[in-house]
Amino acid sequence: MKWMIASDIHGSEYFCRKMLDAFHSEQAERLLLLGDILYHGPRNDLPKDYNPKGVIALLNAEKSSILCVRGNCDTEVDQMVLDFPILADYALLSVGSTLIFATHGHRYNENALPPLHHGDILLHGHTHVPKCVRHTDYFYLNPGSVSIPKENSWHGYMTLEDGVFVWKDLDGAVQNTFRME
């Protein structure tokens, strides 16, 4: 199964549309969203074409393909307008013998680890910075941000297929690759 993984849309209809165009181009079966869907948050400037209602319509049209975890900017009122679950703090994905702990990153992160076994993957957004870090006992991966990238990174996402993570910008250019061991 091919997954597309993205985070931190923050209400940008423009970048949400580009993300969904990439989702269709990738021909992924599932879209994993790592939170911060509709609201831009008090620490961020408004992203391009900030329009949460437009984002709602775009994502609801894809509801059967979306798995989502709650970000620090996501609330119960957001769940009232989105037609797919968004309020789980984390999701667990099993790929072979590897567990992927997918979360937003504001609760569980490199400084506050969830329960992980040797070789497991901590996958989160929140920082808006793409990352691939090998720790002694686990790997930390971050797709970066769809709409508000930070630290001179790109507007992007990642894919997961056959044990390979690939970071791409929203135009589909490969930025990094990581093969699960």
Order of alpha helices (4+ residues) and beta strands (2+ residues): beta-alpha-beta-alpha-beta-alpha-beta-beta-beta-beta-beta-beta-beta-beta
